[in-house]
Amino acid sequence: MIFSLDASVVLAKLENTIFVSGLILGTFITNFTVERISSAWKLLLISSGIGAVAIAFAIVASRLITKDRYIRNIYTYGLSFANFGFMGNAVVKGLFPETFFEYLLFTLPLWIIIYVWGVPVLLISDSGKKNTAKDTLKAFLNPMFISVFLGVLIGLLNLKLPDFILSIITVSGECMLR
């Protein structure tokens, strides 16, 4: 046997923690400038509007489908948020590299809603338990959001990273495209 039995688990962890993070971090470091953002605010506004409409539809539709709260939450999540992340990132980057940054900006409000409301409230919350501010903050402590935050910070401040670090980030991100 060439691969161990847990190879898929290892590869999934690499993808979710290193490769996607490298792809997003590299894109934000390169593209998150005042000039690019000043023209991209419309994407954030449109995306937020689409997200609001999708969530409203999902809530109404899921209530019509089932009365069971647990199942209704799963329907609401599934109808609200298509699987646009992870592999979607690689597909968009591979097919439309010149618009990948705009794609990331467009999906950013959806990611925020997923991590603030979708996953903690709809998928993993205890019934009757309120999420605290600490729970919400913990939801953002994941590789993708850390990459976005660092990329925004480095891009806006126009910080120059050593070439070997940029190379590691770029190669890690390109692993999603191969």
CNS distance restraints for C-alpha pairs under 8 A (distance, minus, plus):
assign (resid   3 and name CA) (resid   7 and name CA) 6.02 0.50 0.50
assign (resid   6 and name CA) (resid  10 and name CA) 6.44 0.50 0.50
assign (resid   7 and name CA) (resid  11 and name CA) 6.06 0.50 0.50
assign (resid   8 and name CA) (resid  12 and name CA) 6.00 0.50 0.50
assign (resid   9 and name CA) (resid  13 and name CA) 6.20 0.50 0.50
assign (resid  10 and name CA) (resid  14 and name CA) 6.20 0.50 0.50
assign (resid  11 and name CA) (resid  15 and name CA) 6.09 0.50 0.50
assign (resid  12 and name CA) (resid  16 and name CA) 6.08 0.50 0.50
assign (resid  13 and name CA) (resid  17 and name CA) 5.86 0.50 0.50
assign (resid  13 and name CA) (resid  18 and name CA) 7.83 0.50 0.50
assign (resid  14 and name CA) (resid  18 and name CA) 5.25 0.50 0.50
assign (resid  14 and name CA) (resid  19 and name CA) 6.32 0.50 0.50
assign (resid  15 and name CA) (resid  19 and name CA) 4.77 0.50 0.50
assign (resid  15 and name CA) (resid  20 and name CA) 5.89 0.50 0.50
assign (resid  15 and name CA) (resid 176 and name CA) 7.26 0.50 0.50
assign (resid  16 and name CA) (resid  20 and name CA) 5.76 0.50 0.50
assign (resid  16 and name CA) (resid  21 and name CA) 7.30 0.50 0.50
assign (resid  16 and name CA) (resid  86 and name CA) 7.35 0.50 0.50
assign (resid  16 and name CA) (resid 143 and name CA) 7.48 0.50 0.50
assign (resid  17 and name CA) (resid  21 and name CA) 6.05 0.50 0.50
assign (resid  17 and name CA) (resid 143 and name CA) 5.50 0.50 0.50
assign (resid  17 and name CA) (resid 144 and name CA) 7.56 0.50 0.50
assign (resid  18 and name CA) (resid  22 and name CA) 5.96 0.50 0.50
assign (resid  18 and name CA) (resid 143 and name CA) 7.76 0.50 0.50
assign (resid  18 and name CA) (resid 172 and name CA) 6.49 0.50 0.50
assign (resid  18 and name CA) (resid 173 and name CA) 7.78 0.50 0.50
assign (resid  19 and name CA) (resid  23 and name CA) 6.23 0.50 0.50
assign (resid  19 and name CA) (resid 172 and name CA) 4.94 0.50 0.50
assign (resid  19 and name CA) (resid 173 and name CA) 4.90 0.50 0.50
assign (resid  19 and name CA) (resid 174 and name CA) 7.40 0.50 0.50
assign (resid  19 and name CA) (resid 175 and name CA) 5.98 0.50 0.50
assign (resid  19 and name CA) (resid 176 and name CA) 5.84 0.50 0.50
assign (resid  20 and name CA) (resid  24 and name CA) 6.19 0.50 0.50
assign (resid  20 and name CA) (resid  86 and name CA) 6.45 0.50 0.50
assign (resid  20 and name CA) (resid  89 and name CA) 7.87 0.50 0.50
assign (resid  20 and name CA) (resid 144 and name CA) 7.07 0.50 0.50
assign (resid  20 and name CA) (resid 172 and name CA) 7.92 0.50 0.50
assign (resid  20 and name CA) (resid 173 and name CA) 6.11 0.50 0.50
assign (resid  20 and name CA) (resid 176 and name CA) 6.73 0.50 0.50
assign (resid  21 and name CA) (resid  25 and name CA) 5.79 0.50 0.50
assign (resid  21 and name CA) (resid 143 and name CA) 5.97 0.50 0.50
assign (resid  21 and name CA) (resid 144 and name CA) 5.41 0.50 0.50
assign (resid  21 and name CA) (resid 147 and name CA) 5.50 0.50 0.50
assign (resid  21 and name CA) (resid 172 and name CA) 7.99 0.50 0.50
assign (resid  21 and name CA) (resid 173 and name CA) 6.98 0.50 0.50
assign (resid  22 and name CA) (resid  26 and name CA) 5.82 0.50 0.50
assign (resid  22 and name CA) (resid 147 and name CA) 7.47 0.50 0.50
assign (resid  22 and name CA) (resid 169 and name CA) 4.83 0.50 0.50
assign (resid  22 and name CA) (resid 170 and name CA) 6.37 0.50 0.50
assign (resid  22 and name CA) (resid 171 and name CA) 7.66 0.50 0.50
assign (resid  22 and name CA) (resid 172 and name CA) 5.07 0.50 0.50
assign (resid  22 and name CA) (resid 173 and name CA) 4.17 0.50 0.50
assign (resid  22 and name CA) (resid 174 and name CA) 7.91 0.50 0.50
assign (resid  23 and name CA) (resid  27 and name CA) 6.22 0.50 0.50
assign (resid  23 and name CA) (resid 169 and name CA) 7.32 0.50 0.50
assign (resid  23 and name CA) (resid 170 and name CA) 6.91 0.50 0.50
assign (resid  23 and name CA) (resid 172 and name CA) 6.88 0.50 0.50
assign (resid  23 and name CA) (resid 173 and name CA) 3.60 0.50 0.50
assign (resid  23 and name CA) (resid 174 and name CA) 6.70 0.50 0.50
assign (resid  23 and name CA) (resid 176 and name CA) 7.42 0.50 0.50
assign (resid  24 and name CA) (resid  28 and name CA) 6.17 0.50 0.50
assign (resid  24 and name CA) (resid 104 and name CA) 7.92 0.50 0.50
assign (resid  24 and name CA) (resid 144 and name CA) 7.32 0.50 0.50
assign (resid  24 and name CA) (resid 147 and name CA) 6.28 0.50 0.50
assign (resid  24 and name CA) (resid 148 and name CA) 6.47 0.50 0.50
assign (resid  24 and name CA) (resid 151 and name CA) 7.64 0.50 0.50
assign (resid  24 and name CA) (resid 173 and name CA) 7.31 0.50 0.50
assign (resid  25 and name CA) (resid  29 and name CA) 6.02 0.50 0.50
assign (resid  25 and name CA) (resid 147 and name CA) 4.85 0.50 0.50
assign (resid  25 and name CA) (resid 148 and name CA) 5.99 0.50 0.50
assign (resid  25 and name CA) (resid 150 and name CA) 6.99 0.50 0.50
assign (resid  25 and name CA) (resid 151 and name CA) 4.90 0.50 0.50
assign (resid  25 and name CA) (resid 169 and name CA) 7.16 0.50 0.50
assign (resid  26 and name CA) (resid  30 and name CA) 6.21 0.50 0.50
assign (resid  26 and name CA) (resid 151 and name CA) 6.99 0.50 0.50
assign (resid  26 and name CA) (resid 166 and name CA) 7.54 0.50 0.50
assign (resid  26 and name CA) (resid 169 and name CA) 5.97 0.50 0.50
assign (resid  26 and name CA) (resid 170 and name CA) 5.96 0.50 0.50
assign (resid  26 and name CA) (resid 173 and name CA) 7.18 0.50 0.50
assign (resid  27 and name CA) (resid  31 and name CA) 5.95 0.50 0.50
assign (resid  27 and name CA) (resid  32 and name CA) 7.84 0.50 0.50
assign (resid  27 and name CA) (resid 100 and name CA) 7.95 0.50 0.50
assign (resid  27 and name CA) (resid 101 and name CA) 6.34 0.50 0.50
assign (resid  27 and name CA) (resid 151 and name CA) 7.54 0.50 0.50
assign (resid  28 and name CA) (resid  32 and name CA) 5.00 0.50 0.50
assign (resid  28 and name CA) (resid 101 and name CA) 7.24 0.50 0.50
assign (resid  28 and name CA) (resid 148 and name CA) 6.72 0.50 0.50
assign (resid  28 and name CA) (resid 151 and name CA) 4.55 0.50 0.50
assign (resid  28 and name CA) (resid 152 and name CA) 5.81 0.50 0.50
assign (resid  28 and name CA) (resid 155 and name CA) 6.31 0.50 0.50
assign (resid  29 and name CA) (resid 150 and name CA) 7.97 0.50 0.50
assign (resid  29 and name CA) (resid 151 and name CA) 4.54 0.50 0.50
assign (resid  29 and name CA) (resid 152 and name CA) 6.52 0.50 0.50
assign (resid  29 and name CA) (resid 153 and name CA) 7.99 0.50 0.50
assign (resid  29 and name CA) (resid 154 and name CA) 5.70 0.50 0.50
assign (resid  29 and name CA) (resid 155 and name CA) 4.39 0.50 0.50
assign (resid  30 and name CA) (resid 155 and name CA) 6.30 0.50 0.50
assign (resid  31 and name CA) (resid  36 and name CA) 6.89 0.50 0.50
assign (resid  31 and name CA) (resid 101 and name CA) 6.83 0.50 0.50
assign (resid  31 and name CA) (resid 155 and name CA) 6.73 0.50 0.50
assign (resid  32 and name CA) (resid  36 and name CA) 6.41 0.50 0.50
assign (resid  32 and name CA) (resid  37 and name CA) 6.61 0.50 0.50
assign (resid  32 and name CA) (resid 151 and name CA) 7.33 0.50 0.50
assign (resid  32 and name CA) (resid 152 and name CA) 5.79 0.50 0.50
assign (resid  32 and name CA) (resid 155 and name CA) 4.84 0.50 0.50
assign (resid  32 and name CA) (resid 156 and name CA) 5.99 0.50 0.50
assign (resid  33 and name CA) (resid  37 and name CA) 6.15 0.50 0.50
assign (resid  33 and name CA) (resid 155 and name CA) 5.72 0.50 0.50
assign (resid  33 and name CA) (resid 156 and name CA) 5.14 0.50 0.50
assign (resid  33 and name CA) (resid 158 and name CA) 7.71 0.50 0.50
assign (resid  34 and name CA) (resid  38 and name CA) 5.95 0.50 0.50
assign (resid  34 and name CA) (resid 156 and name CA) 6.50 0.50 0.50
assign (resid  35 and name CA) (resid  39 and name CA) 6.79 0.50 0.50
assign (resid  36 and name CA) (resid  40 and name CA) 6.31 0.50 0.50
assign (resid  37 and name CA) (resid  41 and name CA) 6.38 0.50 0.50
assign (resid  40 and name CA) (resid  44 and name CA) 7.10 0.50 0.50
assign (resid  40 and name CA) (resid 102 and name CA) 7.35 0.50 0.50
assign (resid  40 and name CA) (resid 105 and name CA) 7.77 0.50 0.50
assign (resid  41 and name CA) (resid  45 and name CA) 6.40 0.50 0.50
assign (resid  42 and name CA) (resid  46 and name CA) 6.03 0.50 0.50
assign (resid  43 and name CA) (resid  47 and name CA) 5.93 0.50 0.50
assign (resid  43 and name CA) (resid 102 and name CA) 7.44 0.50 0.50
assign (resid  43 and name CA) (resid 105 and name CA) 6.79 0.50 0.50
assign (resid  43 and name CA) (resid 106 and name CA) 5.28 0.50 0.50
assign (resid  44 and name CA) (resid  48 and name CA) 6.05 0.50 0.50
assign (resid  44 and name CA) (resid 105 and name CA) 6.47 0.50 0.50
assign (resid  44 and name CA) (resid 106 and name CA) 5.58 0.50 0.50
assign (resid  44 and name CA) (resid 108 and name CA) 7.56 0.50 0.50
assign (resid  44 and name CA) (resid 109 and name CA) 6.71 0.50 0.50
assign (resid  45 and name CA) (resid  49 and name CA) 6.27 0.50 0.50
assign (resid  46 and name CA) (resid  50 and name CA) 6.19 0.50 0.50
assign (resid  46 and name CA) (resid 106 and name CA) 7.83 0.50 0.50
assign (resid  47 and name CA) (resid  51 and name CA) 6.04 0.50 0.50
assign (resid  47 and name CA) (resid 106 and name CA) 5.51 0.50 0.50
assign (resid  47 and name CA) (resid 107 and name CA) 6.80 0.50 0.50
assign (resid  47 and name CA) (resid 109 and name CA) 6.62 0.50 0.50
assign (resid  47 and name CA) (resid 110 and name CA) 7.37 0.50 0.50
assign (resid  48 and name CA) (resid  52 and name CA) 6.14 0.50 0.50
assign (resid  48 and name CA) (resid 109 and name CA) 5.90 0.50 0.50
assign (resid  48 and name CA) (resid 110 and name CA) 7.21 0.50 0.50
assign (resid  49 and name CA) (resid  53 and name CA) 6.29 0.50 0.50
assign (resid  50 and name CA) (resid  54 and name CA) 6.08 0.50 0.50
assign (resid  51 and name CA) (resid  55 and name CA) 6.03 0.50 0.50
assign (resid  51 and name CA) (resid  80 and name CA) 7.30 0.50 0.50
assign (resid  51 and name CA) (resid 109 and name CA) 7.83 0.50 0.50
assign (resid  51 and name CA) (resid 110 and name CA) 6.39 0.50 0.50
assign (resid  52 and name CA) (resid  56 and name CA) 6.13 0.50 0.50
assign (resid  53 and name CA) (resid  57 and name CA) 6.13 0.50 0.50
assign (resid  54 and name CA) (resid  58 and name CA) 6.01 0.50 0.50
assign (resid  54 and name CA) (resid  79 and name CA) 7.28 0.50 0.50
assign (resid  54 and name CA) (resid  80 and name CA) 5.26 0.50 0.50
assign (resid  54 and name CA) (resid  81 and name CA) 7.98 0.50 0.50
assign (resid  55 and name CA) (resid  59 and name CA) 6.09 0.50 0.50
assign (resid  55 and name CA) (resid  76 and name CA) 7.32 0.50 0.50
assign (resid  55 and name CA) (resid  79 and name CA) 7.55 0.50 0.50
assign (resid  55 and name CA) (resid  80 and name CA) 4.94 0.50 0.50
assign (resid  56 and name CA) (resid  60 and name CA) 6.36 0.50 0.50
assign (resid  57 and name CA) (resid  61 and name CA) 5.95 0.50 0.50
assign (resid  57 and name CA) (resid  80 and name CA) 7.88 0.50 0.50
assign (resid  58 and name CA) (resid  62 and name CA) 5.82 0.50 0.50
assign (resid  58 and name CA) (resid  75 and name CA) 7.28 0.50 0.50
assign (resid  58 and name CA) (resid  76 and name CA) 4.88 0.50 0.50
assign (resid  58 and name CA) (resid  77 and name CA) 7.58 0.50 0.50
assign (resid  58 and name CA) (resid  79 and name CA) 5.22 0.50 0.50
assign (resid  58 and name CA) (resid  80 and name CA) 5.62 0.50 0.50
assign (resid  59 and name CA) (resid  63 and name CA) 6.29 0.50 0.50
assign (resid  59 and name CA) (resid  76 and name CA) 5.50 0.50 0.50
assign (resid  60 and name CA) (resid  64 and name CA) 6.49 0.50 0.50
assign (resid  61 and name CA) (resid  65 and name CA) 6.30 0.50 0.50
assign (resid  61 and name CA) (resid  76 and name CA) 7.80 0.50 0.50
assign (resid  62 and name CA) (resid  66 and name CA) 6.32 0.50 0.50
assign (resid  62 and name CA) (resid  72 and name CA) 5.26 0.50 0.50
assign (resid  62 and name CA) (resid  73 and name CA) 7.62 0.50 0.50
assign (resid  62 and name CA) (resid  75 and name CA) 5.58 0.50 0.50
assign (resid  62 and name CA) (resid  76 and name CA) 5.68 0.50 0.50
assign (resid  63 and name CA) (resid  67 and name CA) 6.35 0.50 0.50
assign (resid  63 and name CA) (resid  72 and name CA) 6.44 0.50 0.50
assign (resid  65 and name CA) (resid  72 and name CA) 7.54 0.50 0.50
assign (resid  66 and name CA) (resid  71 and name CA) 7.06 0.50 0.50
assign (resid  66 and name CA) (resid  72 and name CA) 5.97 0.50 0.50
assign (resid  67 and name CA) (resid  72 and name CA) 6.82 0.50 0.50
assign (resid  68 and name CA) (resid  72 and name CA) 5.94 0.50 0.50
assign (resid  69 and name CA) (resid  73 and name CA) 6.08 0.50 0.50
assign (resid  70 and name CA) (resid  74 and name CA) 6.55 0.50 0.50
assign (resid  70 and name CA) (resid 122 and name CA) 8.00 0.50 0.50
assign (resid  71 and name CA) (resid  75 and name CA) 6.29 0.50 0.50
assign (resid  72 and name CA) (resid  76 and name CA) 6.04 0.50 0.50
assign (resid  73 and name CA) (resid  77 and name CA) 6.12 0.50 0.50
assign (resid  73 and name CA) (resid 122 and name CA) 4.93 0.50 0.50
assign (resid  73 and name CA) (resid 123 and name CA) 6.70 0.50 0.50
assign (resid  74 and name CA) (resid  78 and name CA) 6.08 0.50 0.50
assign (resid  74 and name CA) (resid 122 and name CA) 6.63 0.50 0.50
assign (resid  74 and name CA) (resid 123 and name CA) 6.50 0.50 0.50
assign (resid  75 and name CA) (resid  79 and name CA) 5.94 0.50 0.50
assign (resid  76 and name CA) (resid  80 and name CA) 5.91 0.50 0.50
assign (resid  76 and name CA) (resid 122 and name CA) 7.63 0.50 0.50
assign (resid  77 and name CA) (resid  81 and name CA) 6.04 0.50 0.50
assign (resid  77 and name CA) (resid 118 and name CA) 6.03 0.50 0.50
assign (resid  77 and name CA) (resid 119 and name CA) 7.93 0.50 0.50
assign (resid  77 and name CA) (resid 122 and name CA) 6.54 0.50 0.50
assign (resid  77 and name CA) (resid 123 and name CA) 7.61 0.50 0.50
assign (resid  78 and name CA) (resid  82 and name CA) 6.58 0.50 0.50
assign (resid  81 and name CA) (resid 110 and name CA) 7.49 0.50 0.50
assign (resid  81 and name CA) (resid 114 and name CA) 7.58 0.50 0.50
assign (resid  83 and name CA) (resid  88 and name CA) 7.42 0.50 0.50
assign (resid  84 and name CA) (resid  88 and name CA) 4.95 0.50 0.50
assign (resid  84 and name CA) (resid  89 and name CA) 7.26 0.50 0.50
assign (resid  85 and name CA) (resid  89 and name CA) 5.64 0.50 0.50
assign (resid  86 and name CA) (resid  90 and name CA) 6.86 0.50 0.50
assign (resid  87 and name CA) (resid  91 and name CA) 6.20 0.50 0.50
assign (resid  87 and name CA) (resid 176 and name CA) 7.79 0.50 0.50
assign (resid  88 and name CA) (resid  92 and name CA) 6.10 0.50 0.50
assign (resid  89 and name CA) (resid  93 and name CA) 6.01 0.50 0.50
assign (resid  89 and name CA) (resid 100 and name CA) 7.94 0.50 0.50
assign (resid  89 and name CA) (resid 104 and name CA) 7.94 0.50 0.50
assign (resid  90 and name CA) (resid  94 and name CA) 5.88 0.50 0.50
assign (resid  90 and name CA) (resid 176 and name CA) 5.61 0.50 0.50
assign (resid  90 and name CA) (resid 177 and name CA) 5.59 0.50 0.50
assign (resid  91 and name CA) (resid  95 and name CA) 6.03 0.50 0.50
assign (resid  91 and name CA) (resid 177 and name CA) 7.61 0.50 0.50
assign (resid  92 and name CA) (resid  96 and name CA) 5.38 0.50 0.50
assign (resid  92 and name CA) (resid  97 and name CA) 6.90 0.50 0.50
assign (resid  92 and name CA) (resid 100 and name CA) 6.23 0.50 0.50
assign (resid  92 and name CA) (resid 103 and name CA) 7.73 0.50 0.50
assign (resid  93 and name CA) (resid  97 and name CA) 4.56 0.50 0.50
assign (resid  93 and name CA) (resid  98 and name CA) 7.98 0.50 0.50
assign (resid  93 and name CA) (resid  99 and name CA) 7.81 0.50 0.50
assign (resid  93 and name CA) (resid 100 and name CA) 5.31 0.50 0.50
assign (resid  93 and name CA) (resid 177 and name CA) 7.63 0.50 0.50
assign (resid  94 and name CA) (resid 177 and name CA) 6.22 0.50 0.50
assign (resid  96 and name CA) (resid 100 and name CA) 6.27 0.50 0.50
assign (resid  99 and name CA) (resid 103 and name CA) 6.33 0.50 0.50
assign (resid 100 and name CA) (resid 104 and name CA) 6.27 0.50 0.50
assign (resid 101 and name CA) (resid 105 and name CA) 6.29 0.50 0.50
assign (resid 102 and name CA) (resid 106 and name CA) 5.98 0.50 0.50
assign (resid 103 and name CA) (resid 107 and name CA) 6.19 0.50 0.50
assign (resid 104 and name CA) (resid 108 and name CA) 5.99 0.50 0.50
assign (resid 105 and name CA) (resid 109 and name CA) 7.77 0.50 0.50
assign (resid 107 and name CA) (resid 111 and name CA) 6.32 0.50 0.50
assign (resid 108 and name CA) (resid 112 and name CA) 6.26 0.50 0.50
assign (resid 109 and name CA) (resid 113 and name CA) 6.24 0.50 0.50
assign (resid 110 and name CA) (resid 114 and name CA) 6.08 0.50 0.50
assign (resid 111 and name CA) (resid 115 and name CA) 6.21 0.50 0.50
assign (resid 112 and name CA) (resid 116 and name CA) 5.99 0.50 0.50
assign (resid 113 and name CA) (resid 117 and name CA) 5.48 0.50 0.50
assign (resid 113 and name CA) (resid 118 and name CA) 6.31 0.50 0.50
assign (resid 114 and name CA) (resid 118 and name CA) 4.17 0.50 0.50
assign (resid 114 and name CA) (resid 119 and name CA) 5.80 0.50 0.50
assign (resid 115 and name CA) (resid 119 and name CA) 5.73 0.50 0.50
assign (resid 115 and name CA) (resid 120 and name CA) 6.77 0.50 0.50
assign (resid 115 and name CA) (resid 136 and name CA) 7.68 0.50 0.50
assign (resid 115 and name CA) (resid 139 and name CA) 5.59 0.50 0.50
assign (resid 115 and name CA) (resid 140 and name CA) 6.52 0.50 0.50
assign (resid 116 and name CA) (resid 120 and name CA) 6.64 0.50 0.50
assign (resid 116 and name CA) (resid 121 and name CA) 7.82 0.50 0.50
assign (resid 116 and name CA) (resid 136 and name CA) 5.81 0.50 0.50
assign (resid 116 and name CA) (resid 139 and name CA) 6.71 0.50 0.50
assign (resid 116 and name CA) (resid 140 and name CA) 7.90 0.50 0.50
assign (resid 117 and name CA) (resid 121 and name CA) 5.18 0.50 0.50
assign (resid 117 and name CA) (resid 122 and name CA) 6.86 0.50 0.50
assign (resid 118 and name CA) (resid 122 and name CA) 5.20 0.50 0.50
assign (resid 118 and name CA) (resid 123 and name CA) 6.72 0.50 0.50
assign (resid 119 and name CA) (resid 123 and name CA) 4.90 0.50 0.50
assign (resid 119 and name CA) (resid 124 and name CA) 6.21 0.50 0.50
assign (resid 120 and name CA) (resid 124 and name CA) 5.22 0.50 0.50
assign (resid 120 and name CA) (resid 125 and name CA) 5.50 0.50 0.50
assign (resid 120 and name CA) (resid 131 and name CA) 7.69 0.50 0.50
assign (resid 120 and name CA) (resid 136 and name CA) 7.83 0.50 0.50
assign (resid 120 and name CA) (resid 139 and name CA) 7.44 0.50 0.50
assign (resid 121 and name CA) (resid 125 and name CA) 5.01 0.50 0.50
assign (resid 121 and name CA) (resid 131 and name CA) 7.57 0.50 0.50
assign (resid 125 and name CA) (resid 129 and name CA) 6.83 0.50 0.50
assign (resid 125 and name CA) (resid 131 and name CA) 7.76 0.50 0.50
assign (resid 131 and name CA) (resid 135 and name CA) 5.73 0.50 0.50
assign (resid 131 and name CA) (resid 136 and name CA) 6.87 0.50 0.50
assign (resid 132 and name CA) (resid 136 and name CA) 6.43 0.50 0.50
assign (resid 133 and name CA) (resid 137 and name CA) 6.14 0.50 0.50
assign (resid 134 and name CA) (resid 138 and name CA) 6.12 0.50 0.50
assign (resid 135 and name CA) (resid 139 and name CA) 6.36 0.50 0.50
assign (resid 136 and name CA) (resid 140 and name CA) 6.98 0.50 0.50
assign (resid 137 and name CA) (resid 141 and name CA) 6.89 0.50 0.50
assign (resid 140 and name CA) (resid 145 and name CA) 5.96 0.50 0.50
assign (resid 140 and name CA) (resid 146 and name CA) 7.61 0.50 0.50
assign (resid 141 and name CA) (resid 145 and name CA) 6.68 0.50 0.50
assign (resid 141 and name CA) (resid 146 and name CA) 6.52 0.50 0.50
assign (resid 142 and name CA) (resid 146 and name CA) 6.13 0.50 0.50
assign (resid 143 and name CA) (resid 147 and name CA) 6.02 0.50 0.50
assign (resid 144 and name CA) (resid 148 and name CA) 6.27 0.50 0.50
assign (resid 145 and name CA) (resid 149 and name CA) 6.02 0.50 0.50
assign (resid 146 and name CA) (resid 150 and name CA) 6.07 0.50 0.50
assign (resid 147 and name CA) (resid 151 and name CA) 5.85 0.50 0.50
assign (resid 148 and name CA) (resid 152 and name CA) 6.00 0.50 0.50
assign (resid 149 and name CA) (resid 153 and name CA) 6.14 0.50 0.50
assign (resid 150 and name CA) (resid 154 and name CA) 6.01 0.50 0.50
assign (resid 151 and name CA) (resid 155 and name CA) 5.76 0.50 0.50
assign (resid 152 and name CA) (resid 156 and name CA) 5.85 0.50 0.50
assign (resid 153 and name CA) (resid 157 and name CA) 6.03 0.50 0.50
assign (resid 154 and name CA) (resid 158 and name CA) 5.75 0.50 0.50
assign (resid 154 and name CA) (resid 159 and name CA) 5.19 0.50 0.50
assign (resid 154 and name CA) (resid 160 and name CA) 7.93 0.50 0.50
assign (resid 155 and name CA) (resid 159 and name CA) 6.72 0.50 0.50
assign (resid 161 and name CA) (resid 165 and name CA) 6.54 0.50 0.50
assign (resid 161 and name CA) (resid 166 and name CA) 6.49 0.50 0.50
assign (resid 162 and name CA) (resid 166 and name CA) 6.50 0.50 0.50
assign (resid 163 and name CA) (resid 167 and name CA) 6.00 0.50 0.50
assign (resid 164 and name CA) (resid 168 and name CA) 6.22 0.50 0.50
assign (resid 165 and name CA) (resid 169 and name CA) 6.26 0.50 0.50
assign (resid 166 and name CA) (resid 170 and name CA) 6.04 0.50 0.50
assign (resid 167 and name CA) (resid 171 and name CA) 6.01 0.50 0.50
assign (resid 168 and name CA) (resid 172 and name CA) 5.98 0.50 0.50
assign (resid 169 and name CA) (resid 173 and name CA) 6.21 0.50 0.50
assign (resid 170 and name CA) (resid 174 and name CA) 6.14 0.50 0.50
assign (resid 171 and name CA) (resid 175 and name CA) 6.40 0.50 0.50
assign (resid 172 and name CA) (resid 176 and name CA) 7.63 0.50 0.50
assign (resid 173 and name CA) (resid 177 and name CA) 7.55 0.50 0.50
assign (resid 174 and name CA) (resid 178 and name CA) 6.65 0.50 0.50
